[in-house]
Amino acid sequence: YIRQIIRSFQDKHIPCIVSDKEGTICPAYFKHFARYIKETSPSISDYIFVWSPRQKLFWEHAGTPPEKIRVIGQPRSDFWKQPNRWMKRNQLDIPGLRQDSQVLLFFSYDPWSYTPEYMVKKGEMNWEQLRHQTDEVVYTFARQHPEIDVIIKVHPQQSDIDSVRESINSQNLSNLFLVTGVALSNQLIINADVVLGFQTTALIESMVTDKPIIYTYWGDAREKWSADLIPFHESPGVHVAQSPEKLLEMLNVTFKESTISPAARAARDEFVAEYLSIVDGRSAQRTFGEISRIIHNHAS
């Protein structure tokens, strides 16, 4: 996106590498956004680093020559293979969070996350009803289960964080917590017993673990836009709640039966491989290895 500085580097014969951290590309963006990039601002860097072959295909659709694209995995996924970096509950700095309780982790989201901008502007596509109803179920569950701590993690760029905070405070529940910021998502997953969400990379990252995952999928999400969404709803690796009532029922059951089957484990591995590529703890190593090779070849 910062095109002038790339040209400045290239004028000085300095190779420019872009590492694309947005690897979770929904089908709607594959159809519309790749074409938009190709027509308005095609890639001009010397190389692009991506997570997976699927992400590589997106950039090819956007007009990038395939020889410029390097698949290196998701660098932050190295975390899952480095348990020495995992925080314990008392290191999370969430005042009031109990050390011995079970934890429900809900990844909140903008009502228009993973939706094409032109559809949002026209009022054609948003998840306001789904988000609102999910919030209400989460509050109900927290009220019904004071022995379980409920964490709502908002996205760092979420536009309604203040209203989410206000809504949580109005519930007056000591077991309901809001977490903001960019650093804690994976640490929260490690410390959760059940993970709940919609269209987010955090659910794919949760699939690396054996934590039960519940995906919310009703209303317009199911009736109109399923073909444009990351297909969590098709994966046997997650529980799919198709109504607010089913979500509450599923939460109650999941906390009692928290194991996943071998078939669900295999489905998760397949999903992770498609979106994050290889999760082996060596993605950062591959990244710096590629950089070293590029520098070496450029120098010679």
C-alpha positions in Angstrom: 0.0 0.0 0.0 2.9 2.4 0.6 4.0 2.4 -3.0 6.2 5.5 -3.2 8.8 4.0 -0.7 8.9 0.8 -2.7 9.8 2.7 -5.9 12.4 4.7 -3.9 14.0 1.4 -2.8 14.0 0.0 -6.3 15.6 3.2 -7.7 18.5 2.5 -5.3 18.5 -1.2 -6.4 17.3 -2.3 -2.9 15.0 -5.3 -3.2 11.6 -4.9 -1.5 9.8 -7.7 0.2 6.2 -7.5 1.4 5.0 -10.0 4.0 1.2 -10.2 3.7 -0.3 -11.0 7.1 -3.9 -11.2 5.9 -4.0 -14.8 5.0 -7.6 -15.5 5.9 -9.2 -14.4 2.6 -12.9 -15.1 2.3 -14.3 -16.3 -1.1 -16.0 -12.9 -1.6 -12.6 -11.2 -1.6 -11.2 -13.8 -3.9 -13.8 -12.8 -6.4 -13.9 -9.0 -6.0 -10.8 -7.7 -4.2 -8.2 -9.6 -6.3 -9.7 -8.1 -9.4 -9.8 -4.6 -7.8 -6.1 -4.9 -6.8 -5.2 -6.0 -10.3 -7.0 -3.1 -12.0 -6.1 -0.3 -9.6 -2.9 -1.1 -7.6 -1.1 -4.3 -8.7 1.8 -5.5 -6.6 5.1 -3.7 -7.4 7.3 -5.3 -4.7 10.1 -7.6 -5.7 8.6 -10.4 -3.6 5.6 -11.2 -1.5 5.6 -13.6 1.4 2.4 -15.5 2.1 1.0 -18.1 4.5 -0.3 -20.7 2.2 -0.8 -21.9 -1.4 -4.3 -20.5 -1.2 -3.1 -17.0 -0.4 -0.5 -17.4 -3.2 -3.4 -18.1 -5.6 -5.1 -14.9 -4.5 -2.1 -12.8 -5.4 -1.8 -14.6 -8.7 -5.4 -13.6 -9.4 -4.4 -10.0 -8.4 -1.8 -10.1 -11.2 1.4 -10.9 -9.3 3.8 -13.2 -11.2 4.0 -16.5 -9.3 7.8 -16.5 -9.2 7.6 -13.4 -7.0 5.5 -15.2 -4.3 7.0 -17.2 -1.5 4.9 -19.6 0.7 6.4 -19.6 4.2 3.5 -20.3 6.5 2.0 -18.1 9.2 5.0 -16.8 11.2 2.9 -16.3 14.4 1.8 -19.9 14.2 5.2 -20.9 15.5 3.7 -20.0 18.9 1.8 -23.3 19.0 5.0 -25.3 18.9 6.7 -23.2 21.5 5.0 -24.0 24.9 7.7 -22.1 26.8 6.0 -18.9 25.4 2.5 -19.9 26.7 1.2 -17.8 29.6 -0.4 -19.3 32.6 -3.8 -17.9 33.7 -2.3 -15.6 36.4 0.0 -14.0 33.8 -2.8 -12.7 31.6 -3.3 -9.6 33.6 -7.1 -9.8 33.6 -8.2 -8.5 37.0 -10.8 -10.8 38.6 -10.2 -13.8 36.3 -10.1 -16.9 38.5 -7.3 -19.4 38.3 -9.4 -22.6 38.7 -12.6 -21.8 36.7 -13.5 -23.0 33.3 -13.3 -20.3 30.6 -15.5 -19.4 27.6 -13.6 -17.3 25.1 -15.8 -15.3 22.6 -14.0 -13.5 19.7 -16.2 -10.5 19.0 -16.1 -8.8 15.6 -17.3 -5.8 13.6 -20.8 -6.2 12.1 -19.2 -5.9 8.6 -16.1 -8.0 9.1 -15.1 -10.1 6.0 -17.7 -8.2 3.8 -16.9 -6.3 0.6 -16.9 -2.6 1.3 -19.3 -1.8 -1.6 -21.9 -4.2 -0.1 -21.6 -2.6 3.3 -22.1 0.9 1.9 -25.2 -0.3 0.1 -26.5 -1.9 3.2 -26.6 -5.3 1.5 -24.4 -7.3 3.9 -23.6 -7.1 7.6 -23.8 -9.3 10.7 -25.5 -6.9 13.1 -28.3 -9.2 14.0 -26.0 -12.2 14.3 -23.6 -10.3 16.5 -26.3 -8.8 18.7 -28.0 -12.2 19.3 -24.7 -13.9 20.0 -23.9 -11.2 22.6 -27.2 -11.8 24.3 -26.6 -15.6 24.4 -23.1 -15.0 25.9 -24.5 -12.7 28.6 -27.3 -15.3 29.4 -24.8 -18.1 29.6 -22.5 -16.0 31.9 -25.6 -15.2 34.1 -26.6 -18.9 34.3 -23.1 -20.1 35.0 -21.4 -17.9 37.6 -18.8 -20.7 38.1 -17.6 -20.2 34.5 -15.5 -17.1 33.5 -16.5 -15.6 30.2 -14.0 -13.5 28.2 -15.1 -11.3 25.3 -12.0 -10.5 23.1 -12.7 -7.6 20.7 -10.7 -7.1 17.5 -8.1 -4.3 17.9 -9.6 -2.4 15.0 -13.2 -3.1 16.0 -15.3 0.1 15.5 -17.7 -0.4 18.4 -15.3 -1.3 21.3 -16.8 1.4 23.5 -20.3 0.2 23.1 -19.3 -3.4 23.7 -17.6 -2.2 26.9 -20.7 -0.3 27.9 -22.9 -3.3 27.2 -20.7 -5.7 29.2 -20.6 -3.2 32.2 -24.4 -3.0 32.1 -24.7 -6.7 32.8 -23.1 -6.3 36.2 -21.6 -9.8 36.1 -18.3 -10.5 38.0 -17.5 -13.4 35.7 -17.8 -11.4 32.4 -14.6 -9.8 31.1 -13.6 -7.6 28.2 -10.1 -7.9 26.7 -8.7 -5.4 24.1 -5.4 -5.0 22.4 -3.4 -7.0 19.9 -1.1 -9.3 21.9 -3.2 -11.8 23.8 -5.4 -13.8 21.3 -3.3 -16.9 21.2 -2.6 -16.8 24.9 -6.3 -16.6 25.6 -6.9 -19.6 23.4 -4.4 -21.6 25.3 -6.2 -20.7 28.6 -9.7 -21.2 27.3 -11.9 -24.3 27.6 -14.3 -23.4 24.8 -13.8 -21.0 21.9 -16.7 -19.2 20.3 -16.7 -17.0 17.2 -17.7 -16.2 13.6 -15.5 -15.2 10.7 -12.0 -14.9 12.2 -8.5 -16.2 11.8 -8.6 -16.9 15.6 -11.0 -19.8 15.0 -8.5 -21.4 12.5 -5.7 -20.9 15.0 -7.9 -22.5 17.7 -8.1 -25.5 15.4 -4.4 -26.2 16.0 -5.5 -27.1 19.6 -8.0 -29.6 20.8 -10.3 -27.0 22.3 -14.0 -27.3 21.5 -14.9 -24.6 18.9 -18.4 -23.3 18.3 -19.2 -21.3 15.2 -22.3 -19.1 15.0 -24.2 -19.5 11.7 -27.8 -18.2 11.3 -29.8 -15.4 9.7 -28.2 -13.8 6.6 -24.9 -15.6 7.3 -26.7 -18.8 6.5 -29.5 -17.8 4.2 -27.7 -15.4 1.8 -24.0 -15.3 2.0 -22.7 -18.8 2.8 -20.8 -19.0 -0.5 -18.9 -15.8 0.3 -17.8 -16.9 3.8 -14.8 -18.8 5.1 -16.5 -22.3 5.2 -16.3 -23.0 8.9 -19.9 -24.2 8.6 -18.7 -27.1 6.3 -16.1 -28.4 8.7 -16.7 -31.4 11.0 -13.9 -29.9 13.1 -16.2 -27.3 14.7 -19.7 -27.3 16.3 -22.1 -25.2 14.2 -24.8 -23.3 16.1 -27.7 -22.5 13.7 -29.8 -20.4 16.1 -29.4 -18.4 19.3 -31.3 -21.2 21.1 -29.0 -23.9 19.7 -26.0 -21.8 20.7 -27.1 -21.7 24.3 -27.8 -25.4 24.3 -24.5 -26.1 22.6 -22.6 -24.1 25.2 -24.2 -26.0 28.0 -23.4 -29.4 26.4 -19.9 -28.5 25.3 -18.6 -27.6 28.7 -19.7 -31.1 29.9 -18.3 -33.0 26.9 -15.1 -31.2 26.0 -13.2 -33.9 23.9 -13.1 -33.9 20.1 -13.2 -37.0 17.9 -10.4 -38.3 15.6 -12.6 -37.3 12.6 -12.9 -33.7 14.0 -9.1 -33.7 14.6 -8.5 -34.7 11.0 -10.9 -32.1 9.7 -9.2 -29.4 11.7 -5.8 -30.4 10.4 -7.1 -30.2 6.8 -8.6 -26.7 7.5 -5.4 -25.4 9.1 -3.3 -26.7 6.2 -5.4 -24.9 3.7 -5.3 -21.5 5.5 -2.1 -21.5 7.6 -0.1 -24.0 5.5 2.5 -25.8 7.6 2.3 -25.3 11.4 5.7 -26.7 12.4 7.3 -24.0 14.5 9.7 -23.0 11.7 7.8 -20.4 9.7 9.9 -17.5 11.1 13.0 -19.5 10.3 11.8 -20.0 6.7 11.0 -16.3 6.5 14.6 -15.3 7.4 16.0 -18.0 5.3 14.2 -16.6 2.2 15.3 -13.1 3.1 18.9 -14.4 3.3 18.7 -16.1 -0.1 17.2 -13.0 -1.7 20.0 -10.8 -0.3 22.6 -13.3 -1.4 21.2 -13.6 -4.9 20.9 -9.8 -5.2 24.4 -9.2 -4.0 25.9 -11.7 -6.5 
